Amino acid sequence: GEETPGLSGGEAQRLKLASEMGKAQSDSLFVFDEPTIGLHPADVQVLLGVFQTLIEHGATVIVIEHDLDVIRNADYIIDMGPGGGAQGGTVVAAGTPDVIRHTPASQTGKFI
């Protein structure tokens, strides 16, 4: 295998994450910023399984994401908007995926 310095940023992060998988995580907070970028849809499903394993071990998992599969699988969503860039930055909806789906102001809700 490669030494850690020879790995890409994403590969190094996945290696670090894998080492955390079997540990008790009751006091752990994981924050992921768009972790699905560059992933094949099948790999997104694997990543969702990783998140679930961390949660089952007691961790809190926060994900900043645009991938609809990840958003659909969230326990709680904070939908920012109403647009991007200068038109964003306001919470337009917050709640379970079902709540977001039924919030007219949520652009995300139209797609989940």
PyRosetta script that sets phi, psi and omega in degrees:
from pyrosetta import init, pose_from_sequence

init()
pose = pose_from_sequence("GEETPGLSGGEAQRLKLASEMGKAQSDSLFVFDEPTIGLHPADVQVLLGVFQTLIEHGATVIVIEHDLDVIRNADYIIDMGPGGGAQGGTVVAAGTPDVIRHTPASQTGKFI")
pose.set_psi(1, 165.4)
pose.set_omega(1, 178.7)
pose.set_phi(2, -81.0)
pose.set_psi(2, 150.1)
pose.set_omega(2, 171.3)
pose.set_phi(3, -72.5)
pose.set_psi(3, 153.2)
pose.set_omega(3, -176.6)
pose.set_phi(4, -54.1)
pose.set_psi(4, -40.8)
pose.set_omega(4, 179.7)
pose.set_phi(5, -60.8)
pose.set_psi(5, -22.5)
pose.set_omega(5, 179.8)
pose.set_phi(6, -86.1)
pose.set_psi(6, -2.3)
pose.set_omega(6, -178.8)
pose.set_phi(7, -88.5)
pose.set_psi(7, 151.4)
pose.set_omega(7, 173.4)
pose.set_phi(8, -67.7)
pose.set_psi(8, 166.7)
pose.set_omega(8, 179.2)
pose.set_phi(9, -57.0)
pose.set_psi(9, -44.5)
pose.set_omega(9, 179.9)
pose.set_phi(10, -66.0)
pose.set_psi(10, -39.8)
pose.set_omega(10, 179.0)
pose.set_phi(11, -65.1)
pose.set_psi(11, -41.9)
pose.set_omega(11, 178.9)
pose.set_phi(12, -64.0)
pose.set_psi(12, -40.1)
pose.set_omega(12, 178.1)
pose.set_phi(13, -63.7)
pose.set_psi(13, -42.4)
pose.set_omega(13, 179.6)
pose.set_phi(14, -64.8)
pose.set_psi(14, -36.6)
pose.set_omega(14, 177.8)
pose.set_phi(15, -64.8)
pose.set_psi(15, -44.5)
pose.set_omega(15, 178.1)
pose.set_phi(16, -63.3)
pose.set_psi(16, -41.6)
pose.set_omega(16, 179.6)
pose.set_phi(17, -64.0)
pose.set_psi(17, -42.5)
pose.set_omega(17, 179.7)
pose.set_phi(18, -59.5)
pose.set_psi(18, -35.6)
pose.set_omega(18, -179.6)
pose.set_phi(19, -70.2)
pose.set_psi(19, -19.1)
pose.set_omega(19, 179.8)
pose.set_phi(20, -89.4)
pose.set_psi(20, -14.7)
pose.set_omega(20, -169.7)
pose.set_phi(21, -56.8)
pose.set_psi(21, -40.7)
pose.set_omega(21, -174.1)
pose.set_phi(22, -90.8)
pose.set_psi(22, -2.8)
pose.set_omega(22, -175.7)
pose.set_phi(23, -85.8)
pose.set_psi(23, 152.5)
pose.set_omega(23, 170.9)
pose.set_phi(24, -66.0)
pose.set_psi(24, 137.3)
pose.set_omega(24, -172.4)
pose.set_phi(25, -126.0)
pose.set_psi(25, 26.5)
pose.set_omega(25, -171.1)
pose.set_phi(26, -60.3)
pose.set_psi(26, -25.4)
pose.set_omega(26, 179.7)
pose.set_phi(27, -109.4)
pose.set_psi(27, 15.2)
pose.set_omega(27, -173.7)
pose.set_phi(28, -99.4)
pose.set_psi(28, 142.2)
pose.set_omega(28, 174.3)
pose.set_phi(29, -124.2)
pose.set_psi(29, 123.1)
pose.set_omega(29, 176.9)
pose.set_phi(30, -111.6)
pose.set_psi(30, 128.6)
pose.set_omega(30, 176.8)
pose.set_phi(31, -118.3)
pose.set_psi(31, 121.6)
pose.set_omega(31, -179.0)
pose.set_phi(32, -115.6)
pose.set_psi(32, 126.4)
pose.set_omega(32, 179.2)
pose.set_phi(33, -104.6)
pose.set_psi(33, 105.0)
pose.set_omega(33, -179.8)
pose.set_phi(34, 48.9)
pose.set_psi(34, 57.8)
pose.set_omega(34, -176.6)
pose.set_phi(35, -69.3)
pose.set_psi(35, -12.1)
pose.set_omega(35, -177.2)
pose.set_phi(36, -90.4)
pose.set_psi(36, -3.7)
pose.set_omega(36, -179.1)
pose.set_phi(37, -56.6)
pose.set_psi(37, 125.9)
pose.set_omega(37, 177.7)
pose.set_phi(38, 82.9)
pose.set_psi(38, -0.3)
pose.set_omega(38, -178.8)
pose.set_phi(39, -89.9)
pose.set_psi(39, 143.5)
pose.set_omega(39, 171.7)
pose.set_phi(40, -68.8)
pose.set_psi(40, 148.6)
pose.set_omega(40, 179.2)
pose.set_phi(41, -52.4)
pose.set_psi(41, -35.2)
pose.set_omega(41, 178.0)
pose.set_phi(42, -66.0)
pose.set_psi(42, -35.1)
pose.set_omega(42, 178.6)
pose.set_phi(43, -71.9)
pose.set_psi(43, -28.6)
pose.set_omega(43, 174.6)
pose.set_phi(44, -62.3)
pose.set_psi(44, -40.5)
pose.set_omega(44, 178.0)
pose.set_phi(45, -63.4)
pose.set_psi(45, -39.1)
pose.set_omega(45, 176.3)
pose.set_phi(46, -62.5)
pose.set_psi(46, -44.5)
pose.set_omega(46, 179.2)
pose.set_phi(47, -61.1)
pose.set_psi(47, -40.3)
pose.set_omega(47, 176.0)
pose.set_phi(48, -59.4)
pose.set_psi(48, -37.9)
pose.set_omega(48, 175.8)
pose.set_phi(49, -64.7)
pose.set_psi(49, -38.0)
pose.set_omega(49, 176.7)
pose.set_phi(50, -63.2)
pose.set_psi(50, -46.1)
pose.set_omega(50, 177.7)
pose.set_phi(51, -58.2)
pose.set_psi(51, -44.3)
pose.set_omega(51, -179.1)
pose.set_phi(52, -62.1)
pose.set_psi(52, -40.5)
pose.set_omega(52, 178.3)
pose.set_phi(53, -62.6)
pose.set_psi(53, -44.2)
pose.set_omega(53, 177.6)
pose.set_phi(54, -59.7)
pose.set_psi(54, -43.8)
pose.set_omega(54, 179.6)
pose.set_phi(55, -63.7)
pose.set_psi(55, -43.2)
pose.set_omega(55, 179.4)
pose.set_phi(56, -63.3)
pose.set_psi(56, -25.3)
pose.set_omega(56, 176.8)
pose.set_phi(57, -89.0)
pose.set_psi(57, 6.6)
pose.set_omega(57, 172.9)
pose.set_phi(58, 100.6)
pose.set_psi(58, 2.0)
pose.set_omega(58, -178.2)
pose.set_phi(59, -77.8)
pose.set_psi(59, 156.5)
pose.set_omega(59, 167.5)
pose.set_phi(60, -99.4)
pose.set_psi(60, 130.7)
pose.set_omega(60, -177.6)
pose.set_phi(61, -120.8)
pose.set_psi(61, 121.8)
pose.set_omega(61, 176.0)
pose.set_phi(62, -114.6)
pose.set_psi(62, 130.2)
pose.set_omega(62, -177.3)
pose.set_phi(63, -127.7)
pose.set_psi(63, 125.5)
pose.set_omega(63, 171.1)
pose.set_phi(64, -95.3)
pose.set_psi(64, 117.5)
pose.set_omega(64, -167.4)
pose.set_phi(65, -155.6)
pose.set_psi(65, 152.1)
pose.set_omega(65, 173.0)
pose.set_phi(66, -111.6)
pose.set_psi(66, -11.0)
pose.set_omega(66, -177.4)
pose.set_phi(67, -69.5)
pose.set_psi(67, 123.2)
pose.set_omega(67, -175.2)
pose.set_phi(68, -65.4)
pose.set_psi(68, -32.5)
pose.set_omega(68, 177.4)
pose.set_phi(69, -63.8)
pose.set_psi(69, -41.2)
pose.set_omega(69, 178.4)
pose.set_phi(70, -66.6)
pose.set_psi(70, -44.3)
pose.set_omega(70, -179.5)
pose.set_phi(71, -62.0)
pose.set_psi(71, -43.8)
pose.set_omega(71, 179.5)
pose.set_phi(72, -60.5)
pose.set_psi(72, -29.5)
pose.set_omega(72, -177.0)
pose.set_phi(73, -90.3)
pose.set_psi(73, 0.1)
pose.set_omega(73, -178.6)
pose.set_phi(74, -72.0)
pose.set_psi(74, 148.6)
pose.set_omega(74, 171.8)
pose.set_phi(75, -76.9)
pose.set_psi(75, -34.6)
pose.set_omega(75, -176.1)
pose.set_phi(76, -146.7)
pose.set_psi(76, 137.5)
pose.set_omega(76, -177.5)
pose.set_phi(77, -122.9)
pose.set_psi(77, 137.6)
pose.set_omega(77, 167.7)
pose.set_phi(78, -114.4)
pose.set_psi(78, 109.9)
pose.set_omega(78, -175.9)
pose.set_phi(79, -95.4)
pose.set_psi(79, 116.9)
pose.set_omega(79, -178.8)
pose.set_phi(80, -96.3)
pose.set_psi(80, 151.1)
pose.set_omega(80, 179.0)
pose.set_phi(81, 174.7)
pose.set_psi(81, -149.2)
pose.set_omega(81, 7.3)
pose.set_phi(82, -77.8)
pose.set_psi(82, -16.0)
pose.set_omega(82, 177.7)
pose.set_phi(83, -127.7)
pose.set_psi(83, -161.6)
pose.set_omega(83, 177.3)
pose.set_phi(84, -99.8)
pose.set_psi(84, 168.7)
pose.set_omega(84, 176.2)
pose.set_phi(85, 57.0)
pose.set_psi(85, -129.1)
pose.set_omega(85, -177.7)
pose.set_phi(86, -64.2)
pose.set_psi(86, -20.7)
pose.set_omega(86, 179.3)
pose.set_phi(87, -88.0)
pose.set_psi(87, 2.9)
pose.set_omega(87, -176.9)
pose.set_phi(88, -109.9)
pose.set_psi(88, -162.7)
pose.set_omega(88, 175.5)
pose.set_phi(89, 94.1)
pose.set_psi(89, 1.6)
pose.set_omega(89, 179.3)
pose.set_phi(90, -112.9)
pose.set_psi(90, 140.0)
pose.set_omega(90, 174.5)
pose.set_phi(91, -74.7)
pose.set_psi(91, 115.0)
pose.set_omega(91, 179.6)
pose.set_phi(92, -97.4)
pose.set_psi(92, -19.8)
pose.set_omega(92, 177.9)
pose.set_phi(93, -162.6)
pose.set_psi(93, 149.7)
pose.set_omega(93, 176.6)
pose.set_phi(94, -149.8)
pose.set_psi(94, 137.1)
pose.set_omega(94, 178.3)
pose.set_phi(95, 149.7)
pose.set_psi(95, -164.4)
pose.set_omega(95, 178.8)
pose.set_phi(96, -69.7)
pose.set_psi(96, 164.1)
pose.set_omega(96, 175.7)
pose.set_phi(97, -53.2)
pose.set_psi(97, -36.6)
pose.set_omega(97, 179.6)
pose.set_phi(98, -65.2)
pose.set_psi(98, -40.9)
pose.set_omega(98, 177.2)
pose.set_phi(99, -63.3)
pose.set_psi(99, -44.8)
pose.set_omega(99, -179.6)
pose.set_phi(100, -61.7)
pose.set_psi(100, -42.2)
pose.set_omega(100, 179.7)
pose.set_phi(101, -57.0)
pose.set_psi(101, -32.4)
pose.set_omega(101, -175.0)
pose.set_phi(102, -104.3)
pose.set_psi(102, 17.3)
pose.set_omega(102, 177.8)
pose.set_phi(103, -103.8)
pose.set_psi(103, 108.3)
pose.set_omega(103, -175.3)
pose.set_phi(104, -56.2)
pose.set_psi(104, -32.1)
pose.set_omega(104, -177.9)
pose.set_phi(105, -73.5)
pose.set_psi(105, -13.1)
pose.set_omega(105, -176.3)
pose.set_phi(106, -87.0)
pose.set_psi(106, 116.7)
pose.set_omega(106, 173.1)
pose.set_phi(107, -68.5)
pose.set_psi(107, -36.3)
pose.set_omega(107, 179.4)
pose.set_phi(108, -61.8)
pose.set_psi(108, -41.2)
pose.set_omega(108, -177.9)
pose.set_phi(109, -57.2)
pose.set_psi(109, -26.4)
pose.set_omega(109, 179.6)
pose.set_phi(110, -69.8)
pose.set_psi(110, -18.5)
pose.set_omega(110, -173.7)
pose.set_phi(111, -112.5)
pose.set_psi(111, -10.4)
pose.set_omega(111, 178.3)
pose.set_phi(112, -101.3)
pose.dump_pdb("model.pdb")
